[in-house]
Amino acid sequence: MDQNQVNQSIFITNAFASEFPAEHTGLWRQFEKEVPLKDRSGIYGSDNVAYVRWLKNQNHPAYEEFRAGIVKKEMEQ
């Protein structure tokens, strides 16, 4: 895991939490129950990297909407 991946994951986690706070809170709780601590700990930001990876696999509508919004913003630039 490189520092760029950690930084991106922290940014994505914070941005998603800001845009979808209720969904993020519920999903984070689910993430903590489903992903073993050993798979989400270590260096600073490891939990964020694991959370973003987990979110991508969940196909949750709020996260998919969030991702679609990022893609749309990138295409508009």
mmJSON file of the N, C-alpha and C atoms, coordinates in Angstrom:
{"data_MODEL":{"atom_site":{
"group_PDB":["ATOM","ATOM","ATOM","ATOM","ATOM","ATOM","ATOM","ATOM","ATOM","ATOM","ATOM","ATOM","ATOM","ATOM","ATOM","ATOM","ATOM","ATOM","ATOM","ATOM","ATOM","ATOM","ATOM","ATOM","ATOM","ATOM","ATOM","ATOM","ATOM","ATOM","ATOM","ATOM","ATOM","ATOM","ATOM","ATOM","ATOM","ATOM","ATOM","ATOM","ATOM","ATOM","ATOM","ATOM","ATOM","ATOM","ATOM","ATOM","ATOM","ATOM","ATOM","ATOM","ATOM","ATOM","ATOM","ATOM","ATOM","ATOM","ATOM","ATOM","ATOM","ATOM","ATOM","ATOM","ATOM","ATOM","ATOM","ATOM","ATOM","ATOM","ATOM","ATOM","ATOM","ATOM","ATOM","ATOM","ATOM","ATOM","ATOM","ATOM","ATOM","ATOM","ATOM","ATOM","ATOM","ATOM","ATOM","ATOM","ATOM","ATOM","ATOM","ATOM","ATOM","ATOM","ATOM","ATOM","ATOM","ATOM","ATOM","ATOM","ATOM","ATOM","ATOM","ATOM","ATOM","ATOM","ATOM","ATOM","ATOM","ATOM","ATOM","ATOM","ATOM","ATOM","ATOM","ATOM","ATOM","ATOM","ATOM","ATOM","ATOM","ATOM","ATOM","ATOM","ATOM","ATOM","ATOM","ATOM","ATOM","ATOM","ATOM","ATOM","ATOM","ATOM","ATOM","ATOM","ATOM","ATOM","ATOM","ATOM","ATOM","ATOM","ATOM","ATOM","ATOM","ATOM","ATOM","ATOM","ATOM","ATOM","ATOM","ATOM","ATOM","ATOM","ATOM","ATOM","ATOM","ATOM","ATOM","ATOM","ATOM","ATOM","ATOM","ATOM","ATOM","ATOM","ATOM","ATOM","ATOM","ATOM","ATOM","ATOM","ATOM","ATOM","ATOM","ATOM","ATOM","ATOM","ATOM","ATOM","ATOM","ATOM","ATOM","ATOM","ATOM","ATOM","ATOM","ATOM","ATOM","ATOM","ATOM","ATOM","ATOM","ATOM","ATOM","ATOM","ATOM","ATOM","ATOM","ATOM","ATOM","ATOM","ATOM","ATOM","ATOM","ATOM","ATOM","ATOM","ATOM","ATOM","ATOM","ATOM","ATOM","ATOM","ATOM","ATOM","ATOM","ATOM","ATOM","ATOM","ATOM","ATOM","ATOM","ATOM","ATOM","ATOM","ATOM","ATOM","ATOM","ATOM","ATOM"],
"id":[1,2,3,4,5,6,7,8,9,10,11,12,13,14,15,16,17,18,19,20,21,22,23,24,25,26,27,28,29,30,31,32,33,34,35,36,37,38,39,40,41,42,43,44,45,46,47,48,49,50,51,52,53,54,55,56,57,58,59,60,61,62,63,64,65,66,67,68,69,70,71,72,73,74,75,76,77,78,79,80,81,82,83,84,85,86,87,88,89,90,91,92,93,94,95,96,97,98,99,100,101,102,103,104,105,106,107,108,109,110,111,112,113,114,115,116,117,118,119,120,121,122,123,124,125,126,127,128,129,130,131,132,133,134,135,136,137,138,139,140,141,142,143,144,145,146,147,148,149,150,151,152,153,154,155,156,157,158,159,160,161,162,163,164,165,166,167,168,169,170,171,172,173,174,175,176,177,178,179,180,181,182,183,184,185,186,187,188,189,190,191,192,193,194,195,196,197,198,199,200,201,202,203,204,205,206,207,208,209,210,211,212,213,214,215,216,217,218,219,220,221,222,223,224,225,226,227,228,229,230,231],
"type_symbol":["N","C","C","N","C","C","N","C","C","N","C","C","N","C","C","N","C","C","N","C","C","N","C","C","N","C","C","N","C","C","N","C","C","N","C","C","N","C","C","N","C","C","N","C","C","N","C","C","N","C","C","N","C","C","N","C","C","N","C","C","N","C","C","N","C","C","N","C","C","N","C","C","N","C","C","N","C","C","N","C","C","N","C","C","N","C","C","N","C","C","N","C","C","N","C","C","N","C","C","N","C","C","N","C","C","N","C","C","N","C","C","N","C","C","N","C","C","N","C","C","N","C","C","N","C","C","N","C","C","N","C","C","N","C","C","N","C","C","N","C","C","N","C","C","N","C","C","N","C","C","N","C","C","N","C","C","N","C","C","N","C","C","N","C","C","N","C","C","N","C","C","N","C","C","N","C","C","N","C","C","N","C","C","N","C","C","N","C","C","N","C","C","N","C","C","N","C","C","N","C","C","N","C","C","N","C","C","N","C","C","N","C","C","N","C","C","N","C","C","N","C","C","N","C","C","N","C","C","N","C","C"],
"label_atom_id":["N","CA","C","N","CA","C","N","CA","C","N","CA","C","N","CA","C","N","CA","C","N","CA","C","N","CA","C","N","CA","C","N","CA","C","N","CA","C","N","CA","C","N","CA","C","N","CA","C","N","CA","C","N","CA","C","N","CA","C","N","CA","C","N","CA","C","N","CA","C","N","CA","C","N","CA","C","N","CA","C","N","CA","C","N","CA","C","N","CA","C","N","CA","C","N","CA","C","N","CA","C","N","CA","C","N","CA","C","N","CA","C","N","CA","C","N","CA","C","N","CA","C","N","CA","C","N","CA","C","N","CA","C","N","CA","C","N","CA","C","N","CA","C","N","CA","C","N","CA","C","N","CA","C","N","CA","C","N","CA","C","N","CA","C","N","CA","C","N","CA","C","N","CA","C","N","CA","C","N","CA","C","N","CA","C","N","CA","C","N","CA","C","N","CA","C","N","CA","C","N","CA","C","N","CA","C","N","CA","C","N","CA","C","N","CA","C","N","CA","C","N","CA","C","N","CA","C","N","CA","C","N","CA","C","N","CA","C","N","CA","C","N","CA","C","N","CA","C","N","CA","C","N","CA","C","N","CA","C","N","CA","C","N","CA","C","N","CA","C"],
"label_alt_id":[null,null,null,null,null,null,null,null,null,null,null,null,null,null,null,null,null,null,null,null,null,null,null,null,null,null,null,null,null,null,null,null,null,null,null,null,null,null,null,null,null,null,null,null,null,null,null,null,null,null,null,null,null,null,null,null,null,null,null,null,null,null,null,null,null,null,null,null,null,null,null,null,null,null,null,null,null,null,null,null,null,null,null,null,null,null,null,null,null,null,null,null,null,null,null,null,null,null,null,null,null,null,null,null,null,null,null,null,null,null,null,null,null,null,null,null,null,null,null,null,null,null,null,null,null,null,null,null,null,null,null,null,null,null,null,null,null,null,null,null,null,null,null,null,null,null,null,null,null,null,null,null,null,null,null,null,null,null,null,null,null,null,null,null,null,null,null,null,null,null,null,null,null,null,null,null,null,null,null,null,null,null,null,null,null,null,null,null,null,null,null,null,null,null,null,null,null,null,null,null,null,null,null,null,null,null,null,null,null,null,null,null,null,null,null,null,null,null,null,null,null,null,null,null,null,null,null,null,null,null,null],
"label_comp_id":["MET","MET","MET","ASP","ASP","ASP","GLN","GLN","GLN","ASN","ASN","ASN","GLN","GLN","GLN","VAL","VAL","VAL","ASN","ASN","ASN","GLN","GLN","GLN","SER","SER","SER","ILE","ILE","ILE","PHE","PHE","PHE","ILE","ILE","ILE","THR","THR","THR","ASN","ASN","ASN","ALA","ALA","ALA","PHE","PHE","PHE","ALA","ALA","ALA","SER","SER","SER","GLU","GLU","GLU","PHE","PHE","PHE","PRO","PRO","PRO","ALA","ALA","ALA","GLU","GLU","GLU","HIS","HIS","HIS","THR","THR","THR","GLY","GLY","GLY","LEU","LEU","LEU","TRP","TRP","TRP","ARG","ARG","ARG","GLN","GLN","GLN","PHE","PHE","PHE","GLU","GLU","GLU","LYS","LYS","LYS","GLU","GLU","GLU","VAL","VAL","VAL","PRO","PRO","PRO","LEU","LEU","LEU","LYS","LYS","LYS","ASP","ASP","ASP","ARG","ARG","ARG","SER","SER","SER","GLY","GLY","GLY","ILE","ILE","ILE","TYR","TYR","TYR","GLY","GLY","GLY","SER","SER","SER","ASP","ASP","ASP","ASN","ASN","ASN","VAL","VAL","VAL","ALA","ALA","ALA","TYR","TYR","TYR","VAL","VAL","VAL","ARG","ARG","ARG","TRP","TRP","TRP","LEU","LEU","LEU","LYS","LYS","LYS","ASN","ASN","ASN","GLN","GLN","GLN","ASN","ASN","ASN","HIS","HIS","HIS","PRO","PRO","PRO","ALA","ALA","ALA","TYR","TYR","TYR","GLU","GLU","GLU","GLU","GLU","GLU","PHE","PHE","PHE","ARG","ARG","ARG","ALA","ALA","ALA","GLY","GLY","GLY","ILE","ILE","ILE","VAL","VAL","VAL","LYS","LYS","LYS","LYS","LYS","LYS","GLU","GLU","GLU","MET","MET","MET","GLU","GLU","GLU","GLN","GLN","GLN"],
"label_asym_id":["A","A","A","A","A","A","A","A","A","A","A","A","A","A","A","A","A","A","A","A","A","A","A","A","A","A","A","A","A","A","A","A","A","A","A","A","A","A","A","A","A","A","A","A","A","A","A","A","A","A","A","A","A","A","A","A","A","A","A","A","A","A","A","A","A","A","A","A","A","A","A","A","A","A","A","A","A","A","A","A","A","A","A","A","A","A","A","A","A","A","A","A","A","A","A","A","A","A","A","A","A","A","A","A","A","A","A","A","A","A","A","A","A","A","A","A","A","A","A","A","A","A","A","A","A","A","A","A","A","A","A","A","A","A","A","A","A","A","A","A","A","A","A","A","A","A","A","A","A","A","A","A","A","A","A","A","A","A","A","A","A","A","A","A","A","A","A","A","A","A","A","A","A","A","A","A","A","A","A","A","A","A","A","A","A","A","A","A","A","A","A","A","A","A","A","A","A","A","A","A","A","A","A","A","A","A","A","A","A","A","A","A","A","A","A","A","A","A","A","A","A","A","A","A","A","A","A","A","A","A","A"],
"label_entity_id":["1","1","1","1","1","1","1","1","1","1","1","1","1","1","1","1","1","1","1","1","1","1","1","1","1","1","1","1","1","1","1","1","1","1","1","1","1","1","1","1","1","1","1","1","1","1","1","1","1","1","1","1","1","1","1","1","1","1","1","1","1","1","1","1","1","1","1","1","1","1","1","1","1","1","1","1","1","1","1","1","1","1","1","1","1","1","1","1","1","1","1","1","1","1","1","1","1","1","1","1","1","1","1","1","1","1","1","1","1","1","1","1","1","1","1","1","1","1","1","1","1","1","1","1","1","1","1","1","1","1","1","1","1","1","1","1","1","1","1","1","1","1","1","1","1","1","1","1","1","1","1","1","1","1","1","1","1","1","1","1","1","1","1","1","1","1","1","1","1","1","1","1","1","1","1","1","1","1","1","1","1","1","1","1","1","1","1","1","1","1","1","1","1","1","1","1","1","1","1","1","1","1","1","1","1","1","1","1","1","1","1","1","1","1","1","1","1","1","1","1","1","1","1","1","1","1","1","1","1","1","1"],
"label_seq_id":[1,1,1,2,2,2,3,3,3,4,4,4,5,5,5,6,6,6,7,7,7,8,8,8,9,9,9,10,10,10,11,11,11,12,12,12,13,13,13,14,14,14,15,15,15,16,16,16,17,17,17,18,18,18,19,19,19,20,20,20,21,21,21,22,22,22,23,23,23,24,24,24,25,25,25,26,26,26,27,27,27,28,28,28,29,29,29,30,30,30,31,31,31,32,32,32,33,33,33,34,34,34,35,35,35,36,36,36,37,37,37,38,38,38,39,39,39,40,40,40,41,41,41,42,42,42,43,43,43,44,44,44,45,45,45,46,46,46,47,47,47,48,48,48,49,49,49,50,50,50,51,51,51,52,52,52,53,53,53,54,54,54,55,55,55,56,56,56,57,57,57,58,58,58,59,59,59,60,60,60,61,61,61,62,62,62,63,63,63,64,64,64,65,65,65,66,66,66,67,67,67,68,68,68,69,69,69,70,70,70,71,71,71,72,72,72,73,73,73,74,74,74,75,75,75,76,76,76,77,77,77],
"pdbx_PDB_ins_code":[null,null,null,null,null,null,null,null,null,null,null,null,null,null,null,null,null,null,null,null,null,null,null,null,null,null,null,null,null,null,null,null,null,null,null,null,null,null,null,null,null,null,null,null,null,null,null,null,null,null,null,null,null,null,null,null,null,null,null,null,null,null,null,null,null,null,null,null,null,null,null,null,null,null,null,null,null,null,null,null,null,null,null,null,null,null,null,null,null,null,null,null,null,null,null,null,null,null,null,null,null,null,null,null,null,null,null,null,null,null,null,null,null,null,null,null,null,null,null,null,null,null,null,null,null,null,null,null,null,null,null,null,null,null,null,null,null,null,null,null,null,null,null,null,null,null,null,null,null,null,null,null,null,null,null,null,null,null,null,null,null,null,null,null,null,null,null,null,null,null,null,null,null,null,null,null,null,null,null,null,null,null,null,null,null,null,null,null,null,null,null,null,null,null,null,null,null,null,null,null,null,null,null,null,null,null,null,null,null,null,null,null,null,null,null,null,null,null,null,null,null,null,null,null,null,null,null,null,null,null,null],
"Cartn_x":[0.854,0.0,0.902,0.711,1.556,0.824,1.573,1.015,-0.058,0.083,-0.921,-2.263,-2.224,-3.444,-4.092,-3.284,-3.792,-4.444,-3.759,-4.299,-5.609,-5.669,-6.899,-8.033,-7.737,-8.765,-9.286,-8.412,-8.844,-9.738,-9.337,-10.149,-11.518,-11.54,-12.806,-13.707,-13.145,-13.93,-14.539,-13.741,-14.235,-15.258,-15.024,-15.966,-17.29,-17.231,-18.453,-19.208,-18.489,-19.12,-19.781,-19.192,-19.77,-21.025,-20.996,-22.123,-23.265,-22.938,-23.939,-23.679,-23.873,-23.483,-24.221,-25.512,-26.258,-25.843,-25.721,-25.317,-23.907,-23.016,-21.631,-21.581,-22.323,-22.309,-22.768,-23.867,-24.367,-23.424,-22.877,-21.955,-20.655,-20.179,-18.944,-19.157,-20.315,-20.611,-20.638,-21.27,-21.324,-19.915,-19.12,-17.729,-16.949,-17.09,-16.37,-16.783,-18.049,-18.524,-18.029,-17.947,-17.65,-16.164,-15.384,-13.965,-13.132,-12.38,-11.569,-10.59,-10.356,-9.462,-8.089,-7.586,-6.25,-6.205,-7.365,-7.419,-7.654,-7.833,-8.112,-7.285,-6.159,-5.299,-3.86,-3.031,-1.619,-1.205,-0.743,-0.328,-1.547,-1.308,-2.372,-3.065,-4.385,-5.158,-5.485,-4.955,-5.241,-6.73,-7.405,-8.84,-9.576,-9.108,-9.737,-9.539,-8.344,-8.067,-8.977,-9.075,-9.927,-11.398,-11.821,-13.216,-13.58,-12.736,-13.021,-13.065,-12.149,-12.152,-13.454,-13.853,-15.079,-16.302,-16.33,-17.454,-17.626,-16.532,-16.602,-17.252,-17.021,-17.596,-19.05,-19.525,-20.889,-21.942,-21.554,-22.507,-23.697,-23.434,-24.486,-24.924,-26.23,-26.712,-26.12,-25.977,-25.428,-23.981,-23.195,-21.792,-21.693,-22.55,-22.547,-22.927,-23.891,-24.267,-23.099,-22.422,-21.25,-20.172,-19.862,-18.841,-19.242,-20.513,-20.986,-20.822,-21.052,-20.874,-19.43,-18.51,-17.084,-16.701,-17.152,-16.843,-17.409,-18.636,-19.268,-18.47,-18.047,-17.266,-15.937,-15.3,-14.025,-14.211,-15.315,-15.56,-15.901,-16.466,-16.83,-15.623,-14.515,-13.33,-12.621],
"Cartn_y":[-1.163,0.0,1.229,2.093,3.283,4.497,5.546,6.74,7.393,7.342,7.921,7.205,5.89,5.106,5.452,5.598,5.967,7.344,8.317,9.675,9.703,8.994,8.944,8.312,7.256,6.564,7.431,8.166,9.082,10.163,10.723,11.748,11.195,10.018,9.414,9.147,8.604,8.331,9.617,10.665,11.935,12.587,12.549,13.145,12.391,11.068,10.262,10.529,10.61,10.883,12.258,13.228,14.572,14.612,13.893,13.924,13.0,11.885,10.897,10.478,11.399,11.098,9.909,9.812,8.706,7.369,7.336,6.102,5.7,6.69,6.409,5.807,6.392,5.902,4.451,4.149,2.776,1.816,2.243,1.383,1.172,2.207,2.054,1.022,1.071,0.08,-1.33,-1.466,-2.763,-3.223,-2.304,-2.588,-3.116,-2.461,-2.886,-4.285,-4.642,-5.977,-7.043,-6.693,-7.68,-7.849,-6.803,-6.859,-7.029,-8.117,-8.358,-7.208,-6.939,-5.855,-5.983,-7.195,-7.391,-6.942,-6.897,-6.481,-4.986,-4.283,-2.849,-2.036,-2.593,-1.861,-1.932,-1.165,-1.092,0.363,0.821,2.216,3.131,4.408,5.403,5.36,5.245,5.236,3.847,2.817,1.446,1.148,1.659,1.424,2.089,3.261,3.938,3.173,2.64,1.848,0.623,-0.062,-1.249,-0.883,0.252,0.695,0.994,1.714,2.045,0.77,-0.137,-1.425,-2.181,-2.201,-2.877,-2.206,-0.863,-0.133,-0.467,-0.531,-0.844,-2.201,-3.137,-4.477,-4.57,-3.579,-3.611,-3.219,-2.404,-1.878,-1.185,-0.474,0.256,1.451,1.681,2.775,4.146,4.481,5.793,5.919,4.865,4.929,4.962,4.233,4.264,5.656,6.293,7.67,8.619,8.445,9.252,9.088,7.852,7.58,8.17,8.051,8.601,10.116,10.75,12.195,12.61,11.815,12.109,11.988,10.933,10.73,11.876,12.279,13.376,14.666,14.967,16.177,16.144,14.974,14.85,15.064,14.586,14.719,16.159,16.914,18.301,19.229,18.775,19.641,19.743],
"Cartn_z":[0.0,0.0,0.0,-0.989,-1.056,-0.48,-0.224,0.414,-0.444,-1.759,-2.647,-2.48,-2.405,-2.212,-0.869,0.15,1.472,1.414,0.821,0.725,-0.049,-1.167,-1.961,-1.164,-0.449,0.327,1.466,2.116,3.173,2.574,1.438,0.779,0.391,-0.226,-0.658,0.543,1.609,2.816,3.358,3.475,4.016,3.099,1.797,0.846,0.856,0.864,0.915,2.211,3.325,4.619,4.64,3.964,3.907,3.049,1.94,1.003,1.424,2.054,2.467,3.921,4.875,6.262,6.887,6.699,7.311,6.712,5.392,4.725,5.14,5.196,5.6,6.999,7.92,9.299,9.372,8.697,8.694,8.004,6.876,6.14,6.913,7.596,8.384,9.493,10.138,11.188,10.601,9.44,8.768,8.39,7.862,7.497,8.696,9.852,11.054,11.503,11.274,11.644,10.673,9.389,8.352,8.04,8.235,7.87,9.142,9.23,10.428,10.696,11.958,12.364,11.72,11.592,11.0,9.538,8.86,7.46,7.289,8.406,8.319,9.304,9.724,10.65,10.177,10.815,10.445,10.414,9.265,9.141,9.139,9.404,9.372,8.018,8.019,6.786,6.262,6.895,6.445,6.475,7.504,7.592,6.437,6.007,4.881,3.579,3.374,2.175,2.154,3.281,3.368,3.191,3.747,3.634,2.187,1.482,0.081,-0.753,-0.522,-1.233,-0.944,0.313,0.73,0.104,0.116,-0.477,-1.954,-2.678,-4.108,-4.34,-3.446,-3.588,-3.136,-2.386,-1.855,-2.893,-3.857,-4.852,-4.186,-3.107,-2.393,-3.242,-3.374,-4.234,-3.903,-2.633,-2.266,-2.713,-2.537,-2.96,-4.478,-5.164,-6.63,-7.135,-6.477,-6.837,-6.594,-5.481,-5.148,-6.212,-6.578,-7.599,-8.95,-9.304,-10.575,-10.59,-9.449,-9.352,-9.537,-9.022,-9.197,-10.664,-11.308,-12.729,-13.553,-13.251,-13.989,-13.819,-12.603,-12.348,-13.086,-13.129,-13.841,-15.337,-15.877,-17.313,-17.693,-16.751,-17.017,-17.01,-16.467,-16.373,-17.688],
"occupancy":[1.0,1.0,1.0,1.0,1.0,1.0,1.0,1.0,1.0,1.0,1.0,1.0,1.0,1.0,1.0,1.0,1.0,1.0,1.0,1.0,1.0,1.0,1.0,1.0,1.0,1.0,1.0,1.0,1.0,1.0,1.0,1.0,1.0,1.0,1.0,1.0,1.0,1.0,1.0,1.0,1.0,1.0,1.0,1.0,1.0,1.0,1.0,1.0,1.0,1.0,1.0,1.0,1.0,1.0,1.0,1.0,1.0,1.0,1.0,1.0,1.0,1.0,1.0,1.0,1.0,1.0,1.0,1.0,1.0,1.0,1.0,1.0,1.0,1.0,1.0,1.0,1.0,1.0,1.0,1.0,1.0,1.0,1.0,1.0,1.0,1.0,1.0,1.0,1.0,1.0,1.0,1.0,1.0,1.0,1.0,1.0,1.0,1.0,1.0,1.0,1.0,1.0,1.0,1.0,1.0,1.0,1.0,1.0,1.0,1.0,1.0,1.0,1.0,1.0,1.0,1.0,1.0,1.0,1.0,1.0,1.0,1.0,1.0,1.0,1.0,1.0,1.0,1.0,1.0,1.0,1.0,1.0,1.0,1.0,1.0,1.0,1.0,1.0,1.0,1.0,1.0,1.0,1.0,1.0,1.0,1.0,1.0,1.0,1.0,1.0,1.0,1.0,1.0,1.0,1.0,1.0,1.0,1.0,1.0,1.0,1.0,1.0,1.0,1.0,1.0,1.0,1.0,1.0,1.0,1.0,1.0,1.0,1.0,1.0,1.0,1.0,1.0,1.0,1.0,1.0,1.0,1.0,1.0,1.0,1.0,1.0,1.0,1.0,1.0,1.0,1.0,1.0,1.0,1.0,1.0,1.0,1.0,1.0,1.0,1.0,1.0,1.0,1.0,1.0,1.0,1.0,1.0,1.0,1.0,1.0,1.0,1.0,1.0,1.0,1.0,1.0,1.0,1.0,1.0,1.0,1.0,1.0,1.0,1.0,1.0,1.0,1.0,1.0,1.0,1.0,1.0],
"B_iso_or_equiv":[0.0,0.0,0.0,0.0,0.0,0.0,0.0,0.0,0.0,0.0,0.0,0.0,0.0,0.0,0.0,0.0,0.0,0.0,0.0,0.0,0.0,0.0,0.0,0.0,0.0,0.0,0.0,0.0,0.0,0.0,0.0,0.0,0.0,0.0,0.0,0.0,0.0,0.0,0.0,0.0,0.0,0.0,0.0,0.0,0.0,0.0,0.0,0.0,0.0,0.0,0.0,0.0,0.0,0.0,0.0,0.0,0.0,0.0,0.0,0.0,0.0,0.0,0.0,0.0,0.0,0.0,0.0,0.0,0.0,0.0,0.0,0.0,0.0,0.0,0.0,0.0,0.0,0.0,0.0,0.0,0.0,0.0,0.0,0.0,0.0,0.0,0.0,0.0,0.0,0.0,0.0,0.0,0.0,0.0,0.0,0.0,0.0,0.0,0.0,0.0,0.0,0.0,0.0,0.0,0.0,0.0,0.0,0.0,0.0,0.0,0.0,0.0,0.0,0.0,0.0,0.0,0.0,0.0,0.0,0.0,0.0,0.0,0.0,0.0,0.0,0.0,0.0,0.0,0.0,0.0,0.0,0.0,0.0,0.0,0.0,0.0,0.0,0.0,0.0,0.0,0.0,0.0,0.0,0.0,0.0,0.0,0.0,0.0,0.0,0.0,0.0,0.0,0.0,0.0,0.0,0.0,0.0,0.0,0.0,0.0,0.0,0.0,0.0,0.0,0.0,0.0,0.0,0.0,0.0,0.0,0.0,0.0,0.0,0.0,0.0,0.0,0.0,0.0,0.0,0.0,0.0,0.0,0.0,0.0,0.0,0.0,0.0,0.0,0.0,0.0,0.0,0.0,0.0,0.0,0.0,0.0,0.0,0.0,0.0,0.0,0.0,0.0,0.0,0.0,0.0,0.0,0.0,0.0,0.0,0.0,0.0,0.0,0.0,0.0,0.0,0.0,0.0,0.0,0.0,0.0,0.0,0.0,0.0,0.0,0.0,0.0,0.0,0.0,0.0,0.0,0.0],
"pdbx_formal_charge":[null,null,null,null,null,null,null,null,null,null,null,null,null,null,null,null,null,null,null,null,null,null,null,null,null,null,null,null,null,null,null,null,null,null,null,null,null,null,null,null,null,null,null,null,null,null,null,null,null,null,null,null,null,null,null,null,null,null,null,null,null,null,null,null,null,null,null,null,null,null,null,null,null,null,null,null,null,null,null,null,null,null,null,null,null,null,null,null,null,null,null,null,null,null,null,null,null,null,null,null,null,null,null,null,null,null,null,null,null,null,null,null,null,null,null,null,null,null,null,null,null,null,null,null,null,null,null,null,null,null,null,null,null,null,null,null,null,null,null,null,null,null,null,null,null,null,null,null,null,null,null,null,null,null,null,null,null,null,null,null,null,null,null,null,null,null,null,null,null,null,null,null,null,null,null,null,null,null,null,null,null,null,null,null,null,null,null,null,null,null,null,null,null,null,null,null,null,null,null,null,null,null,null,null,null,null,null,null,null,null,null,null,null,null,null,null,null,null,null,null,null,null,null,null,null,null,null,null,null,null,null],
"auth_seq_id":[1,1,1,2,2,2,3,3,3,4,4,4,5,5,5,6,6,6,7,7,7,8,8,8,9,9,9,10,10,10,11,11,11,12,12,12,13,13,13,14,14,14,15,15,15,16,16,16,17,17,17,18,18,18,19,19,19,20,20,20,21,21,21,22,22,22,23,23,23,24,24,24,25,25,25,26,26,26,27,27,27,28,28,28,29,29,29,30,30,30,31,31,31,32,32,32,33,33,33,34,34,34,35,35,35,36,36,36,37,37,37,38,38,38,39,39,39,40,40,40,41,41,41,42,42,42,43,43,43,44,44,44,45,45,45,46,46,46,47,47,47,48,48,48,49,49,49,50,50,50,51,51,51,52,52,52,53,53,53,54,54,54,55,55,55,56,56,56,57,57,57,58,58,58,59,59,59,60,60,60,61,61,61,62,62,62,63,63,63,64,64,64,65,65,65,66,66,66,67,67,67,68,68,68,69,69,69,70,70,70,71,71,71,72,72,72,73,73,73,74,74,74,75,75,75,76,76,76,77,77,77],
"auth_comp_id":["MET","MET","MET","ASP","ASP","ASP","GLN","GLN","GLN","ASN","ASN","ASN","GLN","GLN","GLN","VAL","VAL","VAL","ASN","ASN","ASN","GLN","GLN","GLN","SER","SER","SER","ILE","ILE","ILE","PHE","PHE","PHE","ILE","ILE","ILE","THR","THR","THR","ASN","ASN","ASN","ALA","ALA","ALA","PHE","PHE","PHE","ALA","ALA","ALA","SER","SER","SER","GLU","GLU","GLU","PHE","PHE","PHE","PRO","PRO","PRO","ALA","ALA","ALA","GLU","GLU","GLU","HIS","HIS","HIS","THR","THR","THR","GLY","GLY","GLY","LEU","LEU","LEU","TRP","TRP","TRP","ARG","ARG","ARG","GLN","GLN","GLN","PHE","PHE","PHE","GLU","GLU","GLU","LYS","LYS","LYS","GLU","GLU","GLU","VAL","VAL","VAL","PRO","PRO","PRO","LEU","LEU","LEU","LYS","LYS","LYS","ASP","ASP","ASP","ARG","ARG","ARG","SER","SER","SER","GLY","GLY","GLY","ILE","ILE","ILE","TYR","TYR","TYR","GLY","GLY","GLY","SER","SER","SER","ASP","ASP","ASP","ASN","ASN","ASN","VAL","VAL","VAL","ALA","ALA","ALA","TYR","TYR","TYR","VAL","VAL","VAL","ARG","ARG","ARG","TRP","TRP","TRP","LEU","LEU","LEU","LYS","LYS","LYS","ASN","ASN","ASN","GLN","GLN","GLN","ASN","ASN","ASN","HIS","HIS","HIS","PRO","PRO","PRO","ALA","ALA","ALA","TYR","TYR","TYR","GLU","GLU","GLU","GLU","GLU","GLU","PHE","PHE","PHE","ARG","ARG","ARG","ALA","ALA","ALA","GLY","GLY","GLY","ILE","ILE","ILE","VAL","VAL","VAL","LYS","LYS","LYS","LYS","LYS","LYS","GLU","GLU","GLU","MET","MET","MET","GLU","GLU","GLU","GLN","GLN","GLN"],
"auth_asym_id":["A","A","A","A","A","A","A","A","A","A","A","A","A","A","A","A","A","A","A","A","A","A","A","A","A","A","A","A","A","A","A","A","A","A","A","A","A","A","A","A","A","A","A","A","A","A","A","A","A","A","A","A","A","A","A","A","A","A","A","A","A","A","A","A","A","A","A","A","A","A","A","A","A","A","A","A","A","A","A","A","A","A","A","A","A","A","A","A","A","A","A","A","A","A","A","A","A","A","A","A","A","A","A","A","A","A","A","A","A","A","A","A","A","A","A","A","A","A","A","A","A","A","A","A","A","A","A","A","A","A","A","A","A","A","A","A","A","A","A","A","A","A","A","A","A","A","A","A","A","A","A","A","A","A","A","A","A","A","A","A","A","A","A","A","A","A","A","A","A","A","A","A","A","A","A","A","A","A","A","A","A","A","A","A","A","A","A","A","A","A","A","A","A","A","A","A","A","A","A","A","A","A","A","A","A","A","A","A","A","A","A","A","A","A","A","A","A","A","A","A","A","A","A","A","A","A","A","A","A","A","A"],
"auth_atom_id":["N","CA","C","N","CA","C","N","CA","C","N","CA","C","N","CA","C","N","CA","C","N","CA","C","N","CA","C","N","CA","C","N","CA","C","N","CA","C","N","CA","C","N","CA","C","N","CA","C","N","CA","C","N","CA","C","N","CA","C","N","CA","C","N","CA","C","N","CA","C","N","CA","C","N","CA","C","N","CA","C","N","CA","C","N","CA","C","N","CA","C","N","CA","C","N","CA","C","N","CA","C","N","CA","C","N","CA","C","N","CA","C","N","CA","C","N","CA","C","N","CA","C","N","CA","C","N","CA","C","N","CA","C","N","CA","C","N","CA","C","N","CA","C","N","CA","C","N","CA","C","N","CA","C","N","CA","C","N","CA","C","N","CA","C","N","CA","C","N","CA","C","N","CA","C","N","CA","C","N","CA","C","N","CA","C","N","CA","C","N","CA","C","N","CA","C","N","CA","C","N","CA","C","N","CA","C","N","CA","C","N","CA","C","N","CA","C","N","CA","C","N","CA","C","N","CA","C","N","CA","C","N","CA","C","N","CA","C","N","CA","C","N","CA","C","N","CA","C","N","CA","C","N","CA","C","N","CA","C","N","CA","C","N","CA","C","N","CA","C"],
"pdbx_PDB_model_num":[1,1,1,1,1,1,1,1,1,1,1,1,1,1,1,1,1,1,1,1,1,1,1,1,1,1,1,1,1,1,1,1,1,1,1,1,1,1,1,1,1,1,1,1,1,1,1,1,1,1,1,1,1,1,1,1,1,1,1,1,1,1,1,1,1,1,1,1,1,1,1,1,1,1,1,1,1,1,1,1,1,1,1,1,1,1,1,1,1,1,1,1,1,1,1,1,1,1,1,1,1,1,1,1,1,1,1,1,1,1,1,1,1,1,1,1,1,1,1,1,1,1,1,1,1,1,1,1,1,1,1,1,1,1,1,1,1,1,1,1,1,1,1,1,1,1,1,1,1,1,1,1,1,1,1,1,1,1,1,1,1,1,1,1,1,1,1,1,1,1,1,1,1,1,1,1,1,1,1,1,1,1,1,1,1,1,1,1,1,1,1,1,1,1,1,1,1,1,1,1,1,1,1,1,1,1,1,1,1,1,1,1,1,1,1,1,1,1,1,1,1,1,1,1,1,1,1,1,1,1,1]
}}}
